[in-house]
Structures are given as structure tokens and as C-alpha cells.
């Protein structure tokens, strides 16, 4: 089994990791209702807020479709 690796730090209550059609990793915050994209630049990664669901992000993140 491969060791567990941290991709990004920050965020609260992150859940529902999913990839969009462009291959971007998205996670939902059950605390804030926001959907974030994990953005990697060099050796570090950050969370970029994509949108706020105004409700339950867990079901919205998996249905998120980009242009």
C-alpha cells in the first residue's frame, strides 16, 4: 500500500473530492458551502474558491461541470 500524502493544507471540513471534465481536482467544504479547486504551482498547492453553493456542497461538487 502506498503511503498517504498531503496534497494541500487549509480549508475546513473538506469532503467529496472529485475531478471535473478538465481533470481539475475539486473539494467541497461542508463548513462554508464552498467548492474549491486544488491548484498546484511547483512543489506547493493551494485551494482556490470556485463558487459557494449557499447550501449543501457535497452533492453539488460531484455534479459540477465546467465549460
Backbone torsions as a table, in degrees:
resi	resn	phi	psi	omega
1	UNK	NA	136.6	-180.0
2	UNK	-73.9	149.7	177.8
3	UNK	-69.6	153.6	177.3
4	UNK	-75.5	136.2	-178.5
5	UNK	-125.0	134.3	176.4
6	UNK	-80.2	124.4	179.4
7	UNK	-87.7	-38.9	-176.6
8	UNK	-155.1	146.9	175.6
9	UNK	-111.6	151.9	-178.3
10	UNK	114.1	-178.1	-178.0
11	UNK	75.1	161.0	-179.6
12	UNK	-135.4	130.1	178.4
13	UNK	65.1	36.7	-178.4
14	UNK	-69.2	136.1	-175.8
15	UNK	-151.8	175.2	171.9
16	UNK	54.9	51.8	177.2
17	UNK	-62.2	136.1	179.6
18	UNK	-153.4	158.1	176.2
19	UNK	-107.6	137.0	176.0
20	UNK	-83.9	-177.2	-176.5
21	UNK	-66.1	-20.4	177.6
22	UNK	-89.2	-1.8	179.0
23	UNK	88.0	10.6	179.2
24	UNK	-81.8	138.3	178.5
25	UNK	-82.4	125.0	179.1
26	UNK	-118.5	144.3	174.3
27	UNK	-134.0	151.1	178.9
28	UNK	-106.9	146.6	175.1
29	UNK	-103.5	113.7	179.3
30	UNK	-70.7	-18.0	179.6
31	UNK	-81.5	-44.0	-173.1
32	UNK	-101.4	-16.1	-175.7
33	UNK	80.9	9.5	-178.9
34	UNK	-93.1	151.2	171.8
35	UNK	-110.0	128.5	-176.3
36	UNK	-116.0	148.4	170.0
37	UNK	-100.8	136.0	173.9
38	UNK	-84.7	113.9	-176.7
39	UNK	-106.9	121.7	-179.3
40	UNK	-105.1	127.5	176.2
41	UNK	-130.8	109.5	-176.9
42	UNK	66.2	-126.8	-177.5
43	UNK	-93.4	0.0	-177.6
44	UNK	-120.7	156.6	178.8
45	UNK	-129.2	148.3	177.4
46	UNK	-133.1	166.1	175.4
47	UNK	-100.9	127.0	176.6
48	UNK	-112.9	123.9	179.7
49	UNK	-70.0	126.4	179.2
50	UNK	-91.6	-49.3	176.4
51	UNK	-165.3	165.8	175.7
52	UNK	-109.2	127.3	-176.4
53	UNK	-74.6	-22.8	-175.6
54	UNK	70.1	13.0	-178.1
55	UNK	-166.4	-130.5	-176.6
56	UNK	-89.4	106.2	-176.1
57	UNK	-76.6	-20.4	-174.1
58	UNK	-59.2	-40.8	-179.9
59	UNK	-81.9	-28.1	-179.2
60	UNK	-72.4	-39.7	-175.7
61	UNK	-61.6	-39.6	-178.0
62	UNK	-74.2	-17.7	178.8
63	UNK	-99.4	-0.6	-176.6
64	UNK	-63.7	127.0	180.0
65	UNK	-126.1	134.0	178.6
66	UNK	-105.1	166.0	178.2
67	UNK	-66.3	NA	NA
